[in-house]
Amino acid sequence: MGILTVKEIADMMDGEIIDGDPCITISDYSYNSKEGDSQTLFLPIVGENRDAHDFIPDALSNGMIATVTERGRVEENTEGMTYIAVDSTRDAIQRLGMRYRMCFSPKCVGITGSVGKTTTKEMIAAALEGSKKVIKTEGNKNGQLGLPLMALKTDENTEVLVLEMGVSIIGEMERLAKIARPDIAVVTNIGFSHVGNFGSQQNIRREKLGIINEMDENGILLLNGENELLSELAPGSPTQKDISELGLYEETTEVMGNIRRLSYGLSKWCDFRAEDVVSDATGSSFTFRYKDMEIPVRLKVCGSHNILNAVSALACAVLLDADMDAALKMLGDYEPLAMRGKIEKTENGTWLIDDSYNASPDSMKSGLWLLSNAVNEGRKIAMLADMLELGDYSEELHRLVGKYAAESKADIIICVGKEAEFIADEAEKLSDKEIKSFETREEAEKYLLETLKPGDCVLCKGSRGMQLDKTAKLIREAGGEKA
């Protein structure tokens, strides 16, 4: 994180110092009044339910001595606090992130897509970190408030920024693209996440592809060729369409005609591809091919989605002239983050696939693949909860997951939540598996722990709001002891 004076920050924010010392220095930024110190700038956000400006005195008592404010005044009981008056905290931090980012010239890889952004980001960063100085998105700092903070971590030694860019409403990507200004834009897929907000997959594609709008003629768009709506943009694809027919933003269409479009995937026509694929519960291996390049790859992770992630990571390594031996070693050592599909064995002999971070039809299918291919001694149990924010598509997409579950090797399917009843109903129509449906997570957990035996493997998968990470914790603590 770079060190700036309050005056420098105010200038970049288009703000005005209305009280305090303009020469004090800032090296960190916080939206939480309880998380900071004397070099932290407090960033109060006006939310739907509360106005964080009310916590400016609290920020001071916790050690912070500078804040921005939309109120244009100094709060009571904040003597010694330095104030920067701004029109909007949200807009001001975005301006700061954008302008600070432009003070340096690292290459930037921006990653977007309906699912798989975080894992793709982690694998791309891993492939580059062996030979480059990389800054990557931390935690969930991938949106309008988080992305500027990641841009502010850039310094003169940074060679590559690897930035996850998530959107949930129309018009959001325009703001993110101005901050990140990616040189390479990786689009993992176009699925149904937040389709209730966007109205259609085509609208999701239009918004996601806005990631390229700040690119110059040297920009590269890297597309997942295995995704139907992205393959339509990929040169060489059997389903390629004219860009003008795809309903993209006018600016996106114009930029698209000036940059390089490359694809990654499993298909022969993809520029970067995986061939000779072998994947099971212990890991994956494949041959990475690009032009005359042919490299054997071994991963600790499994599933076709992770193979695609690895191909995108190796593609970025090639495009950024990273050391390929170092990239292969780092990728080979990569393991999934918490709640993102790691297979583990509990002390009591139960196997667990904790994939509870979030859920969409595509990621549900991937989770069921992991369960089906798990090498465990007992039964395979799929605990599937509601997928949220699907709007009018919800019943249709939950029934699609029910089809996936019926076709999987799951012996028992436990559904949690109102929408997941459609998963249960569809699976019951298509299979003779043991299927249970519960309104609450607690009811489902009670049944699960009563039936669980050593050697069983449980997949926990649902939207973040369904809190199946709590179920996973129960399994770790009690797995198998009821047998």
N, C-alpha and C positions, 0 to 999 in steps of 0.2 A: 504494500500500500504506500503510495507516494505521500510525502509530507507537504502540505500547503498551508499558507497563512489564511486567516479568516478573510482578509481582503481579496486574496487570489480566488478563494472559493466564491465570495460574493460576486466578483466580476464574472466568473464563469457561469454563475447561476442567474445573471442579470438581476441580482438582489441589491439591497442597500443596508449597510450597517447602521442600525439605529441606536445602538448602545454597546458600550464595552470596548475592548481592545482589539483593533484590526490586525495587530501583529502577532497574536498568539497563533500557535501552529496546531494543525489537525492532522492526524494520521489514521483515524478510523471514523466510522459512521454507524449510527444505530437508530432503529425505529422503536427500540424498547428503552424506556426511561431507567430501567434497572440494569442495563448492560452497557457499561461504558466507563471511561475514566477521564482524566483531565485533558486528554488529547482526542476525545471523541466528540463529534458534532451530533447533537440530538436532532432527529428528523421526525417531527410530529405529523402524523397523517390524520386527516379528517375522514373517519369511516362512517358506515351506515349506523352503527350503534353507539359510537363514542368518538369524541374529539380528543386526540392525544395531546393537544395544546394544554389541556388541563393538567398534564403530567410534567410540564416544564419545571415546576418547583421540585418535583420528585427527582428529575434528572440531575438537577443541581445538587440535591442532597446526596446523590449517589456518585458524585465526583465530576460530572460533566460541567464544563464552564462555558459552553457555546451551544447555541440552538438556532434553527431557522424558525420563522413564524409567518403564518398567513394573516395574523390578526393586526399587524402593523403597530403593535404596542409592546411595552415591557410588562410582564406579569408581576403581580404583587409577590413580595417575599422572594425575589430572585436577584438581590443585590450581588454584583460581581459576575453576572451572566452576560456574555456577549451575544447580541441578537443580529441575525440577518433577516431582514424583511423580504419576503418573496410573494409572488402572485399565488403560487400553488407549490406546496412541498413536493408533490409528485412530479410536476413539470420541472421544478428547479433541480432536483437530483438527477433527472434524466438529461437536462442540459449540461450539468456538471460532468456526468459520466461520458457523454458524447464528446465534449470539448477536451476533457482530460485524455480520453482515448486517442484523440487526434494529435496529441503532443508527442506520441511515440509511433513507431512504425512496425510493430510485430505483424506477422501473418495471423489471420484469424480464420478459424474453422467454426462456422455456425451450424448447429444441429437442430432440426425441427422435425416434426412428424406427429402422428396421432398417438403412437406408442413406441416404446423402445428408445426414447431420447437419452435417458440417463445412462443406460447400459452402453449405448453407442458412444456417448461422450466419454465414459470411463475407458472404453477400449481404444478409442482414438487417442486419448491422452496417454494411455499406457504405451501404445505403439510409438509415440513421439518422444516420451520422456527419457527413453534410453539414450538419445543423442541431442535433444533440444531442451532449452529452458522453457517450460510450459506453465501457464496458469490456466486452470480449468474451473468450471462452475462448481461451487461448493453447495452441497445440500439442495435446497429447492430455490436457489437464487437465479431463476430462469425467466422471470417476468418483469413487469414494468418497474417494480421496486427493487428486485434483486439484481437484475442485469447491470444497472449502473454501478452497483457496489463491486461487481466483479471487474468491470472496466477500470475502476479506480485502483485495482491491485496491480495494474500494469506499471512497469518501470523500464529503465533503459536497458536492463539485462533480459527482458522478456523477448523470446523469439517467436512463440506461438501462443495465441489465446484460443482455447477450446471452450466455446460457449454454447450451452444449451439454451434454446429459445422456445418458450412455451406460450401459446396463446389460447384464450378461451372465448374471446369476443371479437366481433368484426372491427377492424381498424387497429388492432393491437400490434400486429407485426410491423406496421409502418414505423411505430415508435422504436421497437426493438432493433430494427435494421439500421436506423440512424445512429444508434449507440454502438452496435457491434461492427457494422461495416465489414461483413465477412468477405474474405478472398475466396474461400471454398465454402459452399453451402451444401450440407448433407441433408437430404430429405428421406427419412426412414420409411414412411408409408403414409397413406391417406386412409384412415379408418373411420370410426364412428365416435371417437371421444369428443364430447361437447357438441354433438350434432344437434342437440336440442337448442343450443344457442345460435348455430350457424344455419340450420334449416336443411342442409343437404351435404353429401360428401363433396360435390363439386364446389360448393361454397367454402368448405374446409380447405380444399386444394387451392382455391384462389387466394385465401388468406395466408396459408403456409408458404406459398411460393413468393409472397411478398418479401421473403427473406433476401431475395436477390436485388431488390430495387435500388440499393446503394452501390451496387457493383459497377466497376468500370470494365473495359473490354478485356482485361486480364482475368476476370472472374471465372470461376468454375462452379457449375451446378452438378452435384453428384447425386444421382437418382437411384433408388432401389428398383431395379428392373423387374423384380418379382411382384411388385404391387401394380394392380391393374390400372389405376388412375395415374400412376407415375410413368408407367411404361408408354403411355400415350405421348409423352413428351420426349422420350429417349430416342436419339438417332439410332437407326438399325433395328429398332423393335418391330416385330411383326404387326403390332397394333398402333404404330406411330400415327399421329394425326397432325394436321396443320395447326400451329400454335394459335392462329386466329380463330379457330373453331372451339377453343377450350374454355371460353368465358373467363379469362384471367383479367386482372386489372390492366388498364391500358399501359401504365408505366411498366408493369411486369412483362407484358408482351413485347414492349420495345426493347427492354434490357435483354430479354431472352434471345432475341435475334442477334445480339452482339457478343455474347459470352460462349464459352465452351460448355456443352452438355455431355456428361459422361454417365455411364451406368455401372452398377455393381449388382451381382446376383449369382445365380446358379445356371442360368441359361447360356447357351453357346454364344448368343449374339451380344451379351454384356461385355463391356470393355474390361472390367475387373471381375473375375469370376472364381468360384470354387468348383473344382472338379474332383472326382474320385472320393466323394464324401463318405465318411463312416462316422456315425454318431450313436452313442448309447449313454446309459446313465453315468458312466465313468469319465466321459469326455468326448472329444471330437477330433477327427483328423481330416485333412483335405489337401489338395494341391491348389495353390494360389497361382493364377495365370493372368498376365497382362502383357500383350504383345509377345515378345520373345522371352519374357520372364516366366520362370516355372519354379515355384518354391514349395517344398513340403511344410505343412503347418500342423502343429499339435496343440490342442487347447484342453484346459481342465473343465471347461463348460460344455454343455451339450445342447442339442436342439437346433433346428434349422434357423431360428431367429438369431441365435448367437453366432452361427456360422456367417450369416449375412452381416452381423455387426463386425465380426472380425475382418471380413473382406473389405468393408468400408474403412476400417482402421488401417489396413495395409494399403489401401488405395491412397489415403491421405499421406501415409508415410512416403509412398512413391512420389506423389505430387509435390511434397515439400522437401524432397531430397534428404529424408531421414536415413540413418544407418539401418539397413534392413535386418542385419543380424541382431542388432539391439532391439529392433521392433519385434522380431519373432520371439526373442527371449522374454521380453516384457509381457507380450500377449500370452505366451505359454504359461506364465505365472499368474495371470489374471484370475481372480475368483469373484463370483457375484457379490454385490452389496447386500446388506441386510434387507430382508423382505422382498427379494427380487429373484427367487427361484433356486436358491442354494439347497442342495439335498444334504441332509444331515441325519445322523443316527443319535437318538437320545440315550441317556444312561440306562433307561429301562427297556431298551431294545426296540422301540418304535422308530420308524423312519418318518421324517418330516420334510415336506417341500413347502417352505414359507415363501409364498409368492403374493403376499397380502398387501403390497404397497398400493396397487391400483388394479383396475380391470377394464377390459374392453373385449369384444368378441374375439379379436385376433389373439390377444394375450391369454384369454381363457383357453383357446385352442392350443396354444403353446404350452400352457401349464398342464393341460390334460395329456399332451404328448410326453412331457417329463414324467408324469405319473405312470403312464402306460409303459414307459421304457425303464422305470426304476427297477433295479435288481434287489428286490426284497423277498423275504421268505414267506410273508403272509398275504393278506388281502390288500387291495388298493382302494382307498377311500377318497372320494372327491368331495370336499366341503366347499360349495360354491355359493357366494352371496350376491346380492343385488349389484348390478352395474348402474351407476347413477348418471344423471345428466344426458339421458338419451332421448328425452322428449317424446314425440309421437312415434319414434322408432322402437321404443322400449320393449313392447311385447314381441315384435318381430325378431329383435336381436337376442332377447333372452331365449326365445324358442330356437334360434339358430344354435345357441350354446347348448341347449338341451339335445339337439341333434349331435353335436360334437361329443357330448357326454355319453350319449347312447352308443356311439361308434367307438368310444375309447375302451380301454381295458379296465376301467374302474369297476370294481365289484359292488361298491356301495356309493350312492350319490346322496349327499346331504345338502339340501338347499335352504338358504337363510334369507328371509325377507319377503316382502310382498311381491316384488317383481320377479324374484327367483322362483316363485310358484310356477311361472311359465316354463322355466328350465325343467322343473320336475314333471310338469304335465306333458311336455314334448318328449322327454326321455322315457316316460312311462308308455307312451304310444309306440315308441320305436324299439323298445328293448324289454327284457324280463329281469333287469337288474333290480337289486333292492334299493328303493328310492324313498327318502324321507324329506318332508318339507316342514319348516318351522318358521314362525313369525319373528322370533327373536334369536339373537346369537346365543343367549344364555340357555335357552331351551335346547338348541342344537348341540351346545357344548356338553350339556348333561347327558344327552343320548350318546354322543361320541365317546365320552370318557367311560360310559358304562359298557360300551361294545368293544372298545379298543383292546387289542392283544399285542404282545411282543411279536415283532416281525411284520406288522401291518405298516403300510406307508400311507400317510395322509397329506393331501394337497389342500392348502388353505389359500383360497383365491376369491377376491371380491374387491369392490371399490374401497378406497381408503376410509370413507365414512362408515363402512360396515365393521371396521375394527377387528378384522380377523387376525391381526397381529397379536391380539390378546388371546385368541384361541391357540395360536402357535405357541405362545408362552406357556399356556396350560399344558399343552402336549409335552413340551420340554420338561416341565416340572412333574407331570403325573403319567406320562406315556407308558402304558403297559402294566401299571401297578394294579389295575382293576382285574386283570386276567386271573 
